[in-house]
Amino acid sequence: RGLTSAQRARRRVSNALAAAGYVETPSFPFATVESNDLHGSADGGHLPSIKLANPLDGQLPFLRRSLVPGLLQVAHRNVSRGLVDLALFETGVVFLPAAGVEYGTPFVPPLGVRPDAATLAGLDASIPSQPRRVAVLLTGARVAKQPGQGAEAADLADVIDAVRTVASAAGVDVTIVQTRRAALHPGRAGDVRVGDVTVGYVGELLPAVAADADLPGRVIVAELDLDLMISLAGERVVAASLSGFPAATQDVSLVVSEAVPAAEVEAALVSGAGDLLEAVRLVDDYRGPGVDPGTKSLTYALRFRAPDRTLTAAEATEAKLAGVAAAAERFGARIRE
């Protein structure tokens, strides 16, 4: 009550991550230019940063472009005190100045009077973009060693689950598409997308980057543009009706080039199969004997359902083959025999 829809969505996200076992750790919004470049861009190239005239810490004189450096500092502080199994998150703004733009204004409107629209627009233009983001960090054991149970290390799948938790709380559906970033391990990095819009990334830090932060072992992070995700969700939630008819389930294994992302093959299956396809999930990624070198076999579990009748096996197979045809047209996919 009394909150905007965006404020309620931000609270849902924080509460969902806390309920999933993550600890919120707000940090100061200060960074070095090197950390801004490394974590603020995909290629690690130089980016403009806002420099403080009188910083609290002379070693951190810039405003952050990413939440990840702050989480790394918090993680380092905890590890140095013997707390090595960490699941952390932070929500906060980042500061994204545009190249070649000089910010600031010599004019301050008088107090006690609301500025007109032009004055407000001028004041807004005098400060850099400050979107709100959410970031998570995992390191150490996901499950601690205990009687009858060995320790289970946190891995990339756990942070992807956190990304899906954030997306569900924000009200959007996301897909993960393989990518490359300067700070992340090749092959263990992905863009997070809502439809065709990239809203963030997830991945495992390069060992050298983790070592620079004095963190032993694997460190997995994700950072998402929370404001963008909430805007893409819209303000209205439309509940889908539930069908009382049974589902028809089938699996399909497709052989494609190793260079083809599994998410793009999945998107082709979805577009080709049509409205009868209710859900699709990647269940296996096989590379080895039985498939040609340079290729991989992707197995998807498909669930079909009609709102007005019980599907026959032939109808489900026809929809599946239509999806396979779309994947074959786009990527040369073929059914694994």
Contacts in CASP RR format, 6 or more apart in sequence:
PFRMAT RR
TARGET T0000
AUTHOR 0000-0000-0000
METHOD contacts of the structure
MODEL  1
RGLTSAQRARRRVSNALAAAGYVETPSFPFATVESNDLHGSADGGHLPSI
KLANPLDGQLPFLRRSLVPGLLQVAHRNVSRGLVDLALFETGVVFLPAAG
VEYGTPFVPPLGVRPDAATLAGLDASIPSQPRRVAVLLTGARVAKQPGQG
AEAADLADVIDAVRTVASAAGVDVTIVQTRRAALHPGRAGDVRVGDVTVG
YVGELLPAVAADADLPGRVIVAELDLDLMISLAGERVVAASLSGFPAATQ
DVSLVVSEAVPAAEVEAALVSGAGDLLEAVRLVDDYRGPGVDPGTKSLTY
ALRFRAPDRTLTAAEATEAKLAGVAAAAERFGARIRE
3 11 0 8 1.000
5 230 0 8 1.000
5 234 0 8 1.000
5 235 0 8 1.000
6 227 0 8 1.000
6 230 0 8 1.000
9 169 0 8 1.000
9 170 0 8 1.000
9 171 0 8 1.000
9 230 0 8 1.000
9 233 0 8 1.000
10 91 0 8 1.000
10 132 0 8 1.000
10 226 0 8 1.000
10 230 0 8 1.000
12 169 0 8 1.000
12 170 0 8 1.000
13 91 0 8 1.000
13 134 0 8 1.000
13 166 0 8 1.000
13 169 0 8 1.000
13 170 0 8 1.000
13 226 0 8 1.000
14 24 0 8 1.000
14 89 0 8 1.000
14 91 0 8 1.000
14 134 0 8 1.000
15 169 0 8 1.000
16 165 0 8 1.000
16 166 0 8 1.000
16 168 0 8 1.000
16 169 0 8 1.000
17 24 0 8 1.000
17 89 0 8 1.000
17 134 0 8 1.000
17 136 0 8 1.000
17 162 0 8 1.000
17 165 0 8 1.000
17 166 0 8 1.000
17 169 0 8 1.000
18 24 0 8 1.000
20 161 0 8 1.000
20 162 0 8 1.000
20 165 0 8 1.000
21 87 0 8 1.000
22 87 0 8 1.000
22 88 0 8 1.000
22 89 0 8 1.000
22 136 0 8 1.000
22 162 0 8 1.000
23 86 0 8 1.000
23 87 0 8 1.000
23 88 0 8 1.000
23 89 0 8 1.000
24 88 0 8 1.000
24 89 0 8 1.000
24 90 0 8 1.000
24 91 0 8 1.000
25 71 0 8 1.000
25 74 0 8 1.000
25 88 0 8 1.000
25 89 0 8 1.000
25 90 0 8 1.000
26 90 0 8 1.000
26 92 0 8 1.000
27 67 0 8 1.000
27 70 0 8 1.000
27 71 0 8 1.000
27 73 0 8 1.000
27 74 0 8 1.000
27 90 0 8 1.000
28 56 0 8 1.000
28 57 0 8 1.000
28 60 0 8 1.000
28 70 0 8 1.000
29 63 0 8 1.000
29 64 0 8 1.000
29 92 0 8 1.000
29 93 0 8 1.000
29 94 0 8 1.000
29 95 0 8 1.000
30 52 0 8 1.000
30 55 0 8 1.000
30 56 0 8 1.000
30 57 0 8 1.000
30 60 0 8 1.000
30 61 0 8 1.000
30 62 0 8 1.000
30 63 0 8 1.000
30 64 0 8 1.000
31 49 0 8 1.000
31 60 0 8 1.000
31 62 0 8 1.000
31 63 0 8 1.000
31 64 0 8 1.000
31 65 0 8 1.000
31 66 0 8 1.000
31 69 0 8 1.000
31 70 0 8 1.000
32 59 0 8 1.000
32 60 0 8 1.000
32 61 0 8 1.000
32 62 0 8 1.000
32 69 0 8 1.000
33 46 0 8 1.000
33 49 0 8 1.000
33 62 0 8 1.000
35 64 0 8 1.000
35 66 0 8 1.000
35 69 0 8 1.000
36 47 0 8 1.000
36 49 0 8 1.000
36 62 0 8 1.000
36 64 0 8 1.000
36 65 0 8 1.000
36 66 0 8 1.000
36 69 0 8 1.000
37 44 0 8 1.000
37 45 0 8 1.000
37 46 0 8 1.000
37 47 0 8 1.000
38 44 0 8 1.000
38 182 0 8 1.000
38 183 0 8 1.000
38 209 0 8 1.000
39 65 0 8 1.000
39 66 0 8 1.000
39 68 0 8 1.000
39 69 0 8 1.000
39 183 0 8 1.000
39 223 0 8 1.000
40 47 0 8 1.000
40 65 0 8 1.000
40 66 0 8 1.000
41 47 0 8 1.000
41 182 0 8 1.000
42 179 0 8 1.000
42 180 0 8 1.000
42 181 0 8 1.000
42 182 0 8 1.000
42 201 0 8 1.000
43 181 0 8 1.000
43 182 0 8 1.000
44 181 0 8 1.000
44 182 0 8 1.000
44 183 0 8 1.000
45 182 0 8 1.000
47 65 0 8 1.000
47 99 0 8 1.000
48 97 0 8 1.000
48 98 0 8 1.000
48 99 0 8 1.000
48 100 0 8 1.000
49 62 0 8 1.000
49 63 0 8 1.000
49 65 0 8 1.000
49 95 0 8 1.000
49 97 0 8 1.000
50 62 0 8 1.000
50 63 0 8 1.000
50 95 0 8 1.000
50 97 0 8 1.000
50 103 0 8 1.000
50 128 0 8 1.000
51 61 0 8 1.000
51 62 0 8 1.000
51 63 0 8 1.000
52 61 0 8 1.000
52 62 0 8 1.000
52 63 0 8 1.000
55 61 0 8 1.000
63 95 0 8 1.000
64 70 0 8 1.000
64 94 0 8 1.000
64 95 0 8 1.000
65 94 0 8 1.000
65 95 0 8 1.000
65 96 0 8 1.000
66 94 0 8 1.000
66 133 0 8 1.000
66 135 0 8 1.000
66 223 0 8 1.000
67 90 0 8 1.000
67 92 0 8 1.000
67 94 0 8 1.000
67 133 0 8 1.000
67 134 0 8 1.000
67 135 0 8 1.000
67 223 0 8 1.000
68 135 0 8 1.000
68 137 0 8 1.000
68 183 0 8 1.000
68 221 0 8 1.000
68 223 0 8 1.000
70 90 0 8 1.000
71 88 0 8 1.000
71 89 0 8 1.000
71 90 0 8 1.000
71 135 0 8 1.000
71 136 0 8 1.000
71 137 0 8 1.000
71 221 0 8 1.000
72 137 0 8 1.000
72 213 0 8 1.000
72 215 0 8 1.000
72 219 0 8 1.000
73 213 0 8 1.000
74 88 0 8 1.000
74 90 0 8 1.000
74 137 0 8 1.000
75 86 0 8 1.000
75 88 0 8 1.000
75 137 0 8 1.000
75 139 0 8 1.000
75 213 0 8 1.000
75 215 0 8 1.000
75 219 0 8 1.000
76 213 0 8 1.000
76 214 0 8 1.000
76 215 0 8 1.000
78 84 0 8 1.000
78 86 0 8 1.000
79 86 0 8 1.000
79 139 0 8 1.000
79 214 0 8 1.000
79 215 0 8 1.000
79 216 0 8 1.000
80 214 0 8 1.000
84 139 0 8 1.000
84 140 0 8 1.000
84 141 0 8 1.000
84 216 0 8 1.000
85 139 0 8 1.000
85 140 0 8 1.000
85 141 0 8 1.000
85 142 0 8 1.000
85 144 0 8 1.000
85 154 0 8 1.000
86 137 0 8 1.000
86 138 0 8 1.000
86 139 0 8 1.000
86 140 0 8 1.000
87 136 0 8 1.000
87 137 0 8 1.000
87 138 0 8 1.000
87 142 0 8 1.000
87 154 0 8 1.000
88 136 0 8 1.000
88 137 0 8 1.000
88 138 0 8 1.000
89 134 0 8 1.000
89 135 0 8 1.000
89 136 0 8 1.000
89 137 0 8 1.000
89 162 0 8 1.000
90 134 0 8 1.000
90 135 0 8 1.000
91 132 0 8 1.000
91 133 0 8 1.000
91 134 0 8 1.000
91 226 0 8 1.000
92 132 0 8 1.000
92 133 0 8 1.000
92 134 0 8 1.000
93 130 0 8 1.000
93 131 0 8 1.000
93 132 0 8 1.000
93 133 0 8 1.000
94 130 0 8 1.000
94 131 0 8 1.000
94 133 0 8 1.000
95 128 0 8 1.000
95 129 0 8 1.000
95 130 0 8 1.000
96 128 0 8 1.000
96 129 0 8 1.000
96 130 0 8 1.000
96 131 0 8 1.000
97 103 0 8 1.000
97 128 0 8 1.000
97 129 0 8 1.000
98 128 0 8 1.000
98 129 0 8 1.000
101 128 0 8 1.000
103 126 0 8 1.000
103 127 0 8 1.000
103 128 0 8 1.000
104 126 0 8 1.000
104 127 0 8 1.000
105 122 0 8 1.000
105 123 0 8 1.000
105 126 0 8 1.000
109 115 0 8 1.000
109 119 0 8 1.000
109 123 0 8 1.000
115 123 0 8 1.000
131 225 0 8 1.000
131 226 0 8 1.000
131 227 0 8 1.000
131 228 0 8 1.000
132 226 0 8 1.000
132 227 0 8 1.000
133 223 0 8 1.000
133 224 0 8 1.000
133 225 0 8 1.000
133 226 0 8 1.000
133 227 0 8 1.000
134 166 0 8 1.000
134 223 0 8 1.000
134 224 0 8 1.000
134 226 0 8 1.000
135 221 0 8 1.000
135 222 0 8 1.000
135 223 0 8 1.000
135 224 0 8 1.000
136 159 0 8 1.000
136 162 0 8 1.000
136 163 0 8 1.000
136 166 0 8 1.000
136 221 0 8 1.000
136 222 0 8 1.000
137 219 0 8 1.000
137 220 0 8 1.000
137 221 0 8 1.000
138 154 0 8 1.000
138 158 0 8 1.000
138 159 0 8 1.000
138 162 0 8 1.000
138 219 0 8 1.000
138 220 0 8 1.000
138 221 0 8 1.000
139 154 0 8 1.000
139 215 0 8 1.000
139 217 0 8 1.000
139 218 0 8 1.000
139 219 0 8 1.000
139 220 0 8 1.000
140 153 0 8 1.000
140 154 0 8 1.000
140 217 0 8 1.000
140 218 0 8 1.000
141 151 0 8 1.000
141 152 0 8 1.000
141 153 0 8 1.000
141 154 0 8 1.000
142 152 0 8 1.000
142 153 0 8 1.000
142 154 0 8 1.000
142 155 0 8 1.000
142 158 0 8 1.000
143 149 0 8 1.000
143 150 0 8 1.000
143 151 0 8 1.000
143 152 0 8 1.000
144 151 0 8 1.000
145 151 0 8 1.000
153 218 0 8 1.000
154 218 0 8 1.000
154 220 0 8 1.000
155 218 0 8 1.000
155 220 0 8 1.000
156 188 0 8 1.000
156 202 0 8 1.000
156 203 0 8 1.000
156 204 0 8 1.000
156 220 0 8 1.000
158 220 0 8 1.000
159 202 0 8 1.000
159 203 0 8 1.000
159 220 0 8 1.000
159 221 0 8 1.000
159 222 0 8 1.000
160 176 0 8 1.000
160 202 0 8 1.000
160 222 0 8 1.000
162 222 0 8 1.000
163 174 0 8 1.000
163 176 0 8 1.000
163 192 0 8 1.000
163 202 0 8 1.000
163 222 0 8 1.000
163 224 0 8 1.000
164 174 0 8 1.000
166 224 0 8 1.000
166 226 0 8 1.000
166 229 0 8 1.000
167 173 0 8 1.000
167 174 0 8 1.000
167 192 0 8 1.000
167 194 0 8 1.000
167 229 0 8 1.000
170 226 0 8 1.000
170 229 0 8 1.000
170 230 0 8 1.000
170 233 0 8 1.000
171 229 0 8 1.000
171 233 0 8 1.000
171 237 0 8 1.000
172 194 0 8 1.000
172 199 0 8 1.000
172 229 0 8 1.000
172 232 0 8 1.000
172 233 0 8 1.000
173 194 0 8 1.000
173 195 0 8 1.000
174 192 0 8 1.000
174 193 0 8 1.000
174 194 0 8 1.000
174 199 0 8 1.000
175 192 0 8 1.000
175 193 0 8 1.000
175 195 0 8 1.000
175 263 0 8 1.000
175 266 0 8 1.000
175 267 0 8 1.000
176 190 0 8 1.000
176 191 0 8 1.000
176 192 0 8 1.000
176 193 0 8 1.000
176 202 0 8 1.000
176 263 0 8 1.000
177 190 0 8 1.000
177 191 0 8 1.000
177 193 0 8 1.000
177 261 0 8 1.000
177 263 0 8 1.000
177 264 0 8 1.000
178 187 0 8 1.000
178 189 0 8 1.000
178 190 0 8 1.000
178 191 0 8 1.000
178 261 0 8 1.000
178 262 0 8 1.000
178 263 0 8 1.000
179 189 0 8 1.000
179 190 0 8 1.000
179 191 0 8 1.000
179 201 0 8 1.000
180 186 0 8 1.000
180 187 0 8 1.000
180 189 0 8 1.000
181 189 0 8 1.000
181 201 0 8 1.000
181 203 0 8 1.000
183 205 0 8 1.000
183 206 0 8 1.000
183 209 0 8 1.000
184 190 0 8 1.000
184 201 0 8 1.000
184 203 0 8 1.000
184 204 0 8 1.000
184 205 0 8 1.000
184 206 0 8 1.000
185 203 0 8 1.000
185 204 0 8 1.000
185 205 0 8 1.000
185 206 0 8 1.000
185 207 0 8 1.000
188 203 0 8 1.000
188 204 0 8 1.000
189 201 0 8 1.000
189 202 0 8 1.000
189 203 0 8 1.000
189 204 0 8 1.000
190 201 0 8 1.000
190 202 0 8 1.000
190 203 0 8 1.000
191 198 0 8 1.000
191 200 0 8 1.000
191 201 0 8 1.000
192 198 0 8 1.000
192 199 0 8 1.000
192 200 0 8 1.000
192 201 0 8 1.000
192 202 0 8 1.000
192 222 0 8 1.000
192 224 0 8 1.000
193 199 0 8 1.000
194 229 0 8 1.000
194 232 0 8 1.000
197 228 0 8 1.000
197 232 0 8 1.000
199 224 0 8 1.000
199 225 0 8 1.000
199 228 0 8 1.000
199 229 0 8 1.000
199 232 0 8 1.000
200 222 0 8 1.000
200 223 0 8 1.000
200 224 0 8 1.000
200 225 0 8 1.000
201 222 0 8 1.000
201 223 0 8 1.000
202 220 0 8 1.000
202 221 0 8 1.000
202 222 0 8 1.000
203 220 0 8 1.000
203 221 0 8 1.000
203 222 0 8 1.000
204 218 0 8 1.000
204 219 0 8 1.000
204 220 0 8 1.000
204 221 0 8 1.000
205 218 0 8 1.000
205 219 0 8 1.000
205 220 0 8 1.000
205 221 0 8 1.000
207 217 0 8 1.000
209 219 0 8 1.000
210 216 0 8 1.000
210 217 0 8 1.000
210 218 0 8 1.000
210 219 0 8 1.000
213 219 0 8 1.000
241 307 0 8 1.000
243 305 0 8 1.000
243 306 0 8 1.000
243 307 0 8 1.000
245 305 0 8 1.000
245 306 0 8 1.000
245 307 0 8 1.000
245 308 0 8 1.000
245 309 0 8 1.000
245 310 0 8 1.000
245 311 0 8 1.000
246 305 0 8 1.000
246 310 0 8 1.000
247 278 0 8 1.000
247 303 0 8 1.000
247 304 0 8 1.000
247 305 0 8 1.000
247 311 0 8 1.000
248 303 0 8 1.000
248 304 0 8 1.000
248 305 0 8 1.000
248 311 0 8 1.000
248 312 0 8 1.000
248 313 0 8 1.000
248 315 0 8 1.000
248 316 0 8 1.000
249 301 0 8 1.000
249 302 0 8 1.000
249 303 0 8 1.000
249 304 0 8 1.000
250 302 0 8 1.000
250 304 0 8 1.000
250 316 0 8 1.000
250 317 0 8 1.000
250 320 0 8 1.000
251 283 0 8 1.000
251 299 0 8 1.000
251 300 0 8 1.000
251 301 0 8 1.000
251 302 0 8 1.000
252 269 0 8 1.000
252 299 0 8 1.000
252 300 0 8 1.000
252 302 0 8 1.000
252 320 0 8 1.000
252 324 0 8 1.000
252 335 0 8 1.000
253 284 0 8 1.000
253 297 0 8 1.000
253 298 0 8 1.000
253 299 0 8 1.000
253 300 0 8 1.000
253 335 0 8 1.000
253 336 0 8 1.000
254 265 0 8 1.000
254 297 0 8 1.000
254 298 0 8 1.000
254 299 0 8 1.000
254 300 0 8 1.000
254 324 0 8 1.000
254 327 0 8 1.000
254 333 0 8 1.000
254 334 0 8 1.000
254 335 0 8 1.000
254 336 0 8 1.000
255 291 0 8 1.000
255 292 0 8 1.000
255 295 0 8 1.000
255 296 0 8 1.000
255 297 0 8 1.000
255 298 0 8 1.000
255 333 0 8 1.000
255 334 0 8 1.000
255 335 0 8 1.000
255 336 0 8 1.000
256 265 0 8 1.000
256 295 0 8 1.000
256 296 0 8 1.000
256 298 0 8 1.000
256 327 0 8 1.000
256 331 0 8 1.000
256 332 0 8 1.000
256 333 0 8 1.000
257 294 0 8 1.000
257 295 0 8 1.000
257 296 0 8 1.000
257 331 0 8 1.000
258 287 0 8 1.000
258 294 0 8 1.000
258 295 0 8 1.000
258 296 0 8 1.000
260 331 0 8 1.000
260 333 0 8 1.000
262 282 0 8 1.000
262 285 0 8 1.000
262 298 0 8 1.000
264 330 0 8 1.000
264 331 0 8 1.000
265 298 0 8 1.000
265 300 0 8 1.000
265 327 0 8 1.000
265 331 0 8 1.000
265 333 0 8 1.000
266 280 0 8 1.000
266 282 0 8 1.000
266 300 0 8 1.000
268 323 0 8 1.000
268 326 0 8 1.000
268 327 0 8 1.000
268 329 0 8 1.000
268 330 0 8 1.000
268 331 0 8 1.000
268 333 0 8 1.000
269 277 0 8 1.000
269 280 0 8 1.000
269 300 0 8 1.000
269 302 0 8 1.000
269 323 0 8 1.000
269 324 0 8 1.000
269 326 0 8 1.000
269 327 0 8 1.000
270 277 0 8 1.000
270 280 0 8 1.000
270 323 0 8 1.000
271 323 0 8 1.000
271 326 0 8 1.000
272 322 0 8 1.000
272 323 0 8 1.000
272 325 0 8 1.000
272 326 0 8 1.000
273 280 0 8 1.000
273 302 0 8 1.000
273 304 0 8 1.000
273 319 0 8 1.000
273 320 0 8 1.000
273 322 0 8 1.000
273 323 0 8 1.000
273 326 0 8 1.000
274 319 0 8 1.000
274 322 0 8 1.000
274 323 0 8 1.000
276 304 0 8 1.000
276 305 0 8 1.000
276 306 0 8 1.000
276 311 0 8 1.000
276 315 0 8 1.000
276 316 0 8 1.000
276 319 0 8 1.000
277 302 0 8 1.000
277 303 0 8 1.000
277 304 0 8 1.000
277 319 0 8 1.000
278 303 0 8 1.000
278 304 0 8 1.000
278 305 0 8 1.000
279 302 0 8 1.000
279 303 0 8 1.000
280 300 0 8 1.000
280 301 0 8 1.000
280 302 0 8 1.000
280 303 0 8 1.000
281 300 0 8 1.000
281 301 0 8 1.000
282 298 0 8 1.000
282 299 0 8 1.000
282 300 0 8 1.000
283 299 0 8 1.000
283 300 0 8 1.000
283 301 0 8 1.000
284 297 0 8 1.000
284 298 0 8 1.000
284 299 0 8 1.000
285 296 0 8 1.000
285 297 0 8 1.000
285 298 0 8 1.000
285 299 0 8 1.000
286 296 0 8 1.000
286 297 0 8 1.000
286 298 0 8 1.000
286 299 0 8 1.000
287 294 0 8 1.000
287 295 0 8 1.000
287 296 0 8 1.000
287 297 0 8 1.000
291 297 0 8 1.000
291 336 0 8 1.000
297 336 0 8 1.000
302 316 0 8 1.000
302 320 0 8 1.000
304 311 0 8 1.000
304 315 0 8 1.000
304 316 0 8 1.000
304 319 0 8 1.000
304 320 0 8 1.000
305 311 0 8 1.000
306 315 0 8 1.000
324 333 0 8 1.000
324 335 0 8 1.000
327 333 0 8 1.000
328 334 0 8 1.000
END
